[in-house]
């Protein structure tokens, strides 16, 4: 049985390439005003047949506790029965996510149509829609863990097959335990690519201080991250579309293959992002040796 109590929650940024828009904010949400009522979902015996093995594995290995705020503010005069049915199925899915997390995920459903709750949804990055029909609708989730926050700004029925994977990816990102700074890699035999990039970025090492070199290399790091992130978004969106197509018209084998492909794409792109961070550390280490005259590898 659900219980209700006044809202008092805390609510940080991301983007997705399909209509499940991701939006983040760095504010802390305080919505304890009268009229905001949150329904706390109990981690009861909700069956998890809808959850994929990859989802179950991710939820079993969360690094930190997570709070999901599910906003389903659907006034009867602006939201049809199909949209409400989709909201109900999403609520069931989120119940399953909570149940499978072993207590690491807490689900809070916000489904009372009040002005205060609409303001809270907006502050949490949830996108209003159906404004041309009357009262605004809100249907999305805000996912937080400590200072980290991501939002699925608007959930849409046509992207229903991707909801599970978007939610779990967001959970995984906000719950990730910050890794310690990587140790400077061994540079006995740096790759020609790294050496070439250092010469390109700083042609004359003697004319640039370590502090300025650090700024130059970090600027390149941010550019590399942006490129890899764009590639990642494109490839993951394509894999999600393949999964959606398999779930809509394929058999169990097609769905399993599409799920495996999506996971492989995510892992591959994660490895590429790690390599970008390693390249930054390598450039810094080589440049420092160049400045101290300890190596001539860049000559």
CORSUL-V574071 format. One record per backbone hydrogen bond with DSSP energy under -1.0 kcal/mol. CO is the residue of the C=O (numbers start at 1). NH is the residue of the N-H. Records with the same first field share a line. If there is no record, write none. Layout:
CO->NH + NH
//
This chain:
3->40
5->38
19->21
21->153
33->36
36->7
38->5
39->109
42->44
44->46
48->51
52->56
53->57
54->58
55->59
56->60
58->61
66->106
67->144
68->108
69->142
70->110
71->140
73->138
75->78 + 79
80->84
81->85
82->86
83->87
84->88
85->89
86->90
87->91
88->92
89->93
90->94
91->95
92->96
93->97
94->98
95->99
96->100
98->101
101->104
104->66
106->68
107->41
108->70
109->39
110->72
112->114
114->118
115->119
116->120
117->121
118->122
119->123
120->124
121->126
122->125
129->137
130->133
137->129
138->73
139->155
140->71
141->152
142->69
143->150
144->67
145->148
148->145
150->143
151->23
152->141
153->127
156->159
157->160
159->162
160->163
162->166
163->167
164->168
165->169
166->170
167->171
168->172
169->173
170->174
171->175
191->195
192->196
193->197
194->198
195->199
196->200
197->201
198->202
204->207
205->208
209->213
210->214
211->215
212->216
213->217
214->218
215->219
216->220
217->221
218->222
219->223
220->224
221->225
222->226
223->227
224->228
225->229
226->230
227->231
228->232
229->233
230->234
231->235
232->236
233->237
234->238
235->239
236->240
237->241
238->242
239->243
240->244
241->245
242->246
243->247
244->248
245->249
246->250
251->255
252->256
253->257
254->258
255->259
256->260
257->261
258->262
259->263
260->264
261->265
262->266
263->267
264->268
265->269
266->270
267->271
268->272
269->273
270->274
271->275
272->276
273->277
274->278
275->279
276->280
277->281
278->282
279->283
280->284
281->285
282->286
283->287
284->288
285->289
286->290
287->291
288->292
289->294
296->299
//
